[in-house]
C-alpha cells in the first residue's frame, strides 16, 4: 500500500494540545481514517486562539497515512567557497540586513567585505555594563551598534508583514541553521530572545568567514570613494580604504553620522514618517489575565507563553499605537551618545520577567518637523529625535536614569509622588512626561490611552507607568533607490538597504531587504 501524505488543520483544547495521541486522533477524524493508519505526523504551524476564555490551540499537521513521512534534514549552514578572484561587494553594517546580504552574496559567487563600526557580539556584551551600571555610553558599542545590530539585544521578535512566505521561511531556516530554536519554523509569532541571538549572529559571521568573506569590527566608515560617478568603496576612521564593485549600505536607523555624510556628499536623501513616544510598562500578570481571560491572581498555565498585545488607533490623522511589545521583558537604555537618554524593550527567550513593556508612540510626519527644517533640512526628523533625547536626559537627572510618570498622573498632568517598580536597571526619576513630550504627541497619547483603557480595562491604572522616551522606532530618513536596480538613482553602485535606508522595519524585513540588495548587486555584475 502506498503512503499518502496530507496536510490538515486541527484545533485542540490547551490541556491536550501537546499530547501526541490527541494530535493523531484529531488528524484521523479530519481525514476520515482510523488512527492506526496514521504512521507519522509533523507539526507545521502552531498558534494560540485566546479570543475566548476556553483557549484553543490551532495546529497545522503534515500527516503520513499508511507509512512514514519523507526524511526532512535540519537546516545546516552550507555555503559555497567564494571563487578565487571573485568580485567584491562592500557591506556596511553587520545587522540583519548586512549579515543576510553577505550570505546571499556568497551564494551568488561574490565576496562580501562586511564593515561594522561596533564590536563582535561577545565583546559588545561587556560594553553594556557601563551604560547599565554607570550611565556611560560607549558610543560605537552599545544596544544599537555592534554585531547583529539593534536586534541582537532587542527581543528577537521575527514578526513581519511580508506576504511572500517562501523568502520569510528562508530567513527562519537560516537562523535555525545557525543555532536558533527550531520552534521558530512553526510558531505563528516566532521569537528567538536576546540571550540566544548573540550566538546565532556569531555563527552567521563564522559562515561568512569560512566561505571566504571578510568581517571587520571597529571599522567605522568616514567617506565614500567614487570613480566615474560610481561608488566603488569607502574610507574608514582608521585611514583604511576598502575597494569593491559596489556598496550595500545597511547601517541601521541610529547611524546618524552616515546621514550627515550622505548630506555632505550631496547624495540625495528624503524625509519619511517615523514615530516617537514612550515605553509603557505593566505587570505581566495583568496582561496575562486580560489576554487569557482569567481572574487576577490566577497563575498562568504552563503551556501558555507570557501574553502580548497590540493596540492601534488614529487620532487627528496620526497613528497612535503600541510598538515592539515585549512580554516578560525589560526596558533597556538604547542611547548611542552620552548627551541623550533613549529607551527600548527586550525579552529573553524564556520571557519570564514579571514586567510587560511596549513602545507607545505617535506617528510623526515630515510636516511635523517644520521647526527643525530651516537649520537641518532633510535631517529635520533626526534633529527632532535628538532634541527630545537630550531633553529626556535632563529630565532624568543624570546618567541613564529615565524620567517616568504613572499613567493616571500623565492623564491628569501631575508629577507622580512615587513610581512603581520597574525592569529598567539604570533607574527612574519622577518627571512630567506630559510636558517633556512635544504637545501634539502628548495630547494624542492621552487620547489613545482613553481609548485603550476602554478596550483593555485596567490598562490605565496606577500599576502602569510611562518611561521616556522612545524615539528610535524607525529612520526619519529614506535613502532613495531605483525600484528595479535597487541602486541610488543618482549614485551607481550604492545600494541603500534595510532599516537605516528606510526600507525595513524589523529583523525579518531587514534580512529580506539585505537578500534583495545582494541579488540586485549580483545581477548588476553579470
PAMAR-600435 format. One line per 4 residues: number of its first residue (from 1); for each residue x, y, z of C-alpha. Coordinates in steps of 0.2 Angstrom, whole numbers, plus 5000, padded with zeros to 4 digits. Layout:
N
NUM	X Y Z  ...
REM end
This chain:
526
1	5000 5000 5000  5007 5017 4995  5010 5031 5008  4998 5045 5006
5	5003 5062 5013  4990 5075 5018  4991 5092 5027  4977 5095 5039
9	4972 5109 5051  4966 5104 5069  4960 5113 5084  4964 5106 5101
13	4960 5112 5119  4975 5119 5128  4976 5105 5140  4979 5091 5127
17	4987 5101 5114  5005 5094 5117  4998 5076 5118  5004 5066 5103
21	4990 5054 5104  4977 5068 5104  4985 5075 5089  4984 5058 5080
25	4966 5056 5085  4961 5074 5079  4970 5071 5062  4962 5054 5059
29	4945 5062 5062  4948 5076 5050  4955 5064 5036  4941 5051 5039
33	4953 5037 5043  4957 5026 5058  4971 5032 5070  4981 5016 5067
37	4983 5021 5049  4992 5036 5053  5011 5032 5053  5018 5049 5057
41	5014 5067 5059  5024 5083 5058  5020 5100 5066  5020 5113 5053
45	5012 5128 5062  5007 5132 5080  4996 5146 5085  4985 5151 5100
49	4967 5156 5099  4964 5166 5115  4949 5176 5109  4938 5167 5122
53	4940 5160 5140  4941 5142 5133  4958 5144 5125  4962 5133 5109
57	4977 5128 5100  4977 5128 5081  4989 5116 5073  4994 5113 5055
61	5000 5095 5054  5008 5085 5039  5001 5068 5040  5008 5051 5033
65	4994 5038 5031  5000 5020 5029  5018 5024 5031  5031 5037 5036
69	5034 5055 5031  5050 5058 5020  5065 5062 5030  5067 5081 5032
73	5085 5086 5037  5088 5100 5049  5094 5117 5041  5113 5117 5040
77	5125 5132 5036  5131 5125 5020  5138 5139 5009  5150 5138 4994
81	5168 5144 4995  5170 5161 4987  5179 5158 4970  5196 5165 4968
85	5196 5182 4960  5178 5184 4964  5171 5202 4963  5170 5211 4980
89	5155 5220 4987  5157 5231 5002  5143 5228 5015  5142 5242 5028
93	5134 5236 5044  5133 5219 5052  5114 5220 5057  5102 5208 5050
97	5102 5217 5033  5121 5216 5032  5123 5198 5038  5109 5191 5026
101	5116 5202 5012  5133 5194 5015  5127 5177 5015  5117 5179 4999
105	5132 5187 4990  5142 5171 4994  5128 5161 4987  5129 5171 4971
109	5148 5169 4970  5153 5186 4976  5165 5191 4990  5157 5201 5004
113	5168 5213 5014  5157 5217 5030  5162 5233 5039  5155 5235 5057
117	5158 5251 5067  5155 5241 5084  5162 5226 5092  5159 5207 5090
121	5144 5201 5100  5154 5194 5114  5164 5210 5117  5149 5220 5114
125	5140 5212 5129  5154 5218 5141  5151 5236 5134  5133 5235 5140
129	5139 5236 5158  5144 5254 5158  5128 5260 5151  5118 5250 5164
133	5128 5252 5179  5137 5269 5177  5126 5278 5165  5140 5279 5152
137	5138 5276 5134  5152 5268 5124  5147 5277 5108  5151 5264 5095
141	5147 5248 5105  5130 5248 5114  5112 5242 5112  5111 5249 5094
145	5129 5247 5087  5139 5231 5085  5137 5213 5078  5119 5209 5075
149	5114 5227 5075  5100 5234 5087  5090 5217 5085  5103 5207 5095
153	5099 5214 5111  5081 5219 5107  5070 5204 5110  5072 5195 5093
157	5054 5195 5088  5053 5189 5070  5036 5196 5066  5034 5203 5048
161	5020 5209 5037  5029 5202 5022  5017 5191 5012  5030 5181 5002
165	5031 5166 5014  5045 5157 5004  5058 5171 5007  5052 5173 5025
169	5054 5154 5028  5071 5155 5021  5076 5168 5034  5069 5157 5048
173	5079 5142 5041  5095 5152 5040  5093 5157 5059  5089 5139 5063
177	5105 5133 5053  5115 5145 5064  5108 5139 5081  5091 5147 5083
181	5077 5136 5091  5068 5125 5078  5051 5131 5085  5053 5147 5075
185	5049 5137 5060  5032 5133 5066  5027 5146 5079  5014 5159 5072
189	5023 5173 5082  5041 5167 5082  5054 5174 5094  5072 5170 5097
193	5077 5180 5113  5091 5192 5117  5100 5179 5126  5101 5167 5111
197	5103 5179 5097  5122 5184 5100  5127 5166 5097  5116 5165 5082
201	5124 5180 5074  5142 5174 5079  5138 5158 5069  5132 5168 5054
205	5149 5178 5055  5158 5161 5055  5149 5155 5040  5154 5171 5030
209	5172 5170 5035  5173 5151 5032  5166 5153 5014  5180 5167 5011
213	5171 5183 5015  5178 5196 5027  5171 5204 5043  5180 5219 5051
217	5174 5225 5068  5178 5243 5075  5178 5249 5057  5169 5265 5055
221	5165 5272 5038  5170 5290 5036  5169 5293 5017  5165 5287 5000
225	5176 5283 4986  5169 5286 4969  5176 5283 4951  5167 5289 4936
229	5151 5294 4946  5151 5276 4953  5153 5271 4971  5167 5258 4972
233	5172 5259 4990  5173 5268 5007  5186 5275 5019  5186 5272 5037
237	5191 5282 5053  5207 5272 5054  5213 5279 5037  5210 5262 5028
241	5201 5261 5011  5190 5246 5006  5188 5245 4987  5175 5234 4978
245	5162 5233 4964  5148 5241 4974  5142 5246 4992  5127 5239 5001
249	5124 5252 5014  5115 5243 5029  5119 5254 5044  5103 5254 5054
253	5092 5269 5059  5104 5276 5073  5119 5279 5062  5116 5297 5061
257	5133 5301 5055  5130 5291 5039  5115 5303 5035  5126 5318 5038
261	5140 5310 5027  5127 5307 5013  5121 5325 5015  5139 5332 5014
265	5142 5322 4999  5126 5329 4990  5119 5312 4989  5100 5314 4989
269	5090 5309 5005  5071 5311 5008  5061 5313 5024  5049 5300 5029
273	5037 5297 5043  5043 5289 5059  5036 5288 5077  5040 5294 5094
277	5033 5292 5112  5037 5282 5127  5038 5265 5134  5023 5259 5144
281	5026 5246 5157  5013 5235 5166  5014 5219 5177  5015 5204 5166
285	5002 5196 5177  4989 5209 5172  4992 5207 5153  4991 5188 5155
289	4975 5189 5165  4967 5201 5152  4973 5192 5137  4969 5175 5143
293	4953 5179 5152  4956 5173 5169  4954 5182 5186  4969 5192 5193
297	4980 5182 5204  4977 5166 5194  4993 5158 5189  4996 5157 5170
301	4995 5139 5164  5012 5132 5160  5008 5128 5142  5004 5147 5138
305	5018 5159 5135  5018 5177 5143  5004 5186 5134  5007 5200 5122
309	4995 5214 5115  4994 5226 5100  4984 5242 5101  4982 5254 5087
313	4971 5269 5083  4971 5285 5073  4969 5302 5081  4968 5318 5070
317	4977 5310 5055  4991 5302 5066  4993 5284 5071  4994 5280 5090
321	5000 5263 5093  5009 5250 5103  5026 5246 5096  5039 5232 5099
325	5029 5224 5113  5040 5214 5125  5030 5201 5136  5040 5196 5151
329	5053 5208 5146  5064 5223 5151  5066 5241 5146  5084 5245 5141
333	5094 5261 5138  5097 5262 5119  5106 5279 5118  5121 5280 5106
337	5129 5296 5113  5132 5302 5131  5121 5318 5130  5104 5308 5127
341	5093 5295 5135  5083 5283 5124  5073 5268 5130  5069 5252 5120
345	5062 5235 5125  5069 5217 5125  5065 5200 5131  5075 5184 5134
349	5069 5168 5126  5060 5162 5142  5051 5179 5143  5050 5176 5162
353	5052 5194 5169  5037 5200 5179  5035 5215 5168  5027 5218 5151
357	5033 5233 5141  5029 5241 5125  5033 5256 5115  5018 5268 5115
361	5021 5280 5101  5013 5293 5089  5017 5294 5070  5027 5310 5065
365	5025 5316 5048  5038 5326 5039  5027 5342 5041  5028 5339 5060
369	5046 5343 5060  5044 5361 5052  5053 5370 5067  5069 5360 5063
373	5069 5361 5044  5077 5378 5042  5093 5373 5051  5093 5354 5047
377	5084 5352 5030  5081 5334 5026  5088 5329 5043  5074 5339 5052
381	5067 5322 5059  5084 5317 5065  5086 5334 5074  5068 5332 5082
385	5073 5315 5089  5089 5321 5096  5081 5336 5104  5069 5325 5113
389	5083 5313 5118  5093 5327 5126  5078 5334 5135  5075 5317 5141
393	5092 5316 5148  5090 5332 5158  5073 5326 5164  5081 5310 5171
397	5093 5320 5181  5109 5311 5176  5117 5296 5169  5105 5285 5160
401	5091 5287 5173  5075 5289 5164  5060 5301 5168  5044 5292 5172
405	5026 5296 5176  5012 5285 5182  4998 5284 5168  4984 5292 5178
409	4996 5306 5183  5001 5308 5164  4982 5309 5160  4979 5322 5174
413	4995 5332 5171  5003 5329 5188  5020 5324 5194  5020 5306 5201
417	5023 5306 5220  5031 5289 5219  5034 5277 5205  5032 5258 5203
421	5045 5245 5202  5052 5243 5185  5063 5232 5174  5073 5247 5169
425	5090 5244 5178  5098 5262 5177  5083 5268 5187  5069 5281 5186
429	5065 5299 5191  5048 5307 5193  5045 5319 5179  5031 5327 5169
433	5032 5317 5153  5016 5326 5148  5026 5342 5147  5043 5334 5141
437	5035 5327 5125  5030 5338 5111  5012 5345 5114  5004 5336 5099
441	5012 5319 5104  5007 5321 5122  4989 5325 5118  4987 5311 5106
445	4995 5299 5118  4982 5304 5131  4968 5302 5119  4975 5285 5114
449	4976 5280 5132  4957 5284 5135  4953 5273 5121  4965 5259 5125
453	4959 5259 5143  4941 5256 5137  4947 5242 5125  4958 5234 5139
457	4950 5238 5156  4964 5241 5169  4977 5247 5155  4976 5264 5163
461	4979 5262 5181  4992 5266 5195  5000 5249 5191  5005 5256 5174
465	5019 5269 5171  5026 5278 5156  5045 5279 5154  5054 5291 5142
469	5057 5292 5129  5055 5280 5114  5062 5289 5099  5071 5276 5088
473	5056 5267 5081  5062 5269 5063  5073 5280 5052  5066 5298 5049
477	5076 5297 5033  5074 5287 5017  5089 5285 5006  5081 5283 4989
481	5084 5269 4977  5078 5263 4960  5064 5251 4961  5072 5239 4949
485	5091 5240 4951  5089 5245 4970  5104 5257 4967  5103 5275 4972
489	5095 5285 4957  5110 5297 4956  5124 5286 4963  5128 5270 4953
493	5135 5256 4964  5126 5262 4980  5113 5250 4987  5103 5258 5001
497	5097 5244 5012  5087 5239 5027  5080 5250 5042  5093 5264 5040
501	5089 5267 5022  5070 5267 5026  5066 5250 5018  5063 5239 5033
505	5055 5239 5050  5062 5224 5060  5073 5209 5059  5065 5199 5046
509	5061 5213 5034  5079 5219 5036  5085 5202 5032  5074 5201 5017
513	5080 5218 5011  5098 5213 5013  5095 5197 5002  5086 5208 4989
517	5100 5221 4988  5113 5207 4987  5104 5199 4972  5102 5216 4964
521	5121 5219 4966  5125 5202 4959  5113 5204 4944  5122 5221 4940
525	5138 5212 4939  5133 5198 4927
REM end
